[in-house]
Amino acid sequence: MSEKWKLTEEQNTGPIYRVSKFFIDELNELESELDFPDEFIYDLMEARRNLWSLDSRHAQASSKERTLISDHALDRVGQEQSCPGNT
């Protein structure tokens, strides 16, 4: 992580907590709705994490470019994932 940026307690208990809770709630809802295995969620989250790897195009791109790269990555993940009954 960058030496210049440090997470504050306010950030951790505010927006970081709020977004983390949102992710978990949405993934639980999605899992209930589609009844897929935990591995699917793991793969989905791994694909998102990889967008922010230090050597990824996404991490090196401007904000506008990130939106385009993220949208393209979402399209690819949807095509790569298989749900039960679709194998």
Backbone hydrogen bonds, N-H to C=O, Kabsch-Sander energy under -0.5 kcal/mol:
donor,donor_aa,acceptor,acceptor_aa,energy
12,N,8,T,-2.4
13,T,9,E,-2.5
14,G,10,E,-1.1
16,I,11,Q,-2.4
17,Y,11,Q,-0.5
17,Y,12,N,-0.6
18,R,14,G,-2.6
19,V,15,P,-2.5
20,S,16,I,-2.3
21,K,17,Y,-2.7
22,F,18,R,-2.0
23,F,19,V,-2.6
24,I,20,S,-2.2
25,D,21,K,-2.8
26,E,22,F,-2.8
27,L,23,F,-2.7
28,N,24,I,-2.5
29,E,25,D,-2.3
30,L,26,E,-2.6
31,E,27,L,-2.6
32,S,28,N,-2.2
33,E,29,E,-2.4
34,L,30,L,-2.8
35,D,31,E,-2.3
40,F,37,P,-1.3
41,I,37,P,-0.9
42,Y,38,D,-2.4
43,D,39,E,-2.7
44,L,40,F,-2.5
45,M,41,I,-2.8
46,E,42,Y,-2.4
47,A,43,D,-2.1
48,R,44,L,-1.6
49,R,45,M,-2.7
50,N,46,E,-2.4
51,L,47,A,-0.7
51,L,48,R,-0.9
52,W,48,R,-0.5
52,W,49,R,-1.6
53,S,50,N,-1.3
56,S,53,S,-2.1
59,A,51,L,-0.5
60,Q,56,S,-1.2
61,A,57,R,-0.7
61,A,58,H,-0.9
66,R,62,S,-2.5
67,T,63,S,-1.5
68,L,64,K,-1.3
69,I,65,E,-2.5
70,S,66,R,-3.2
71,D,67,T,-2.3
72,H,68,L,-2.0
73,A,69,I,-2.5
74,L,70,S,-2.5
75,D,71,D,-1.9
76,R,72,H,-2.0
77,V,73,A,-2.5
78,G,74,L,-2.2
79,Q,75,D,-1.4
80,E,76,R,-2.1
81,Q,77,V,-2.3
86,N,83,C,-2.4
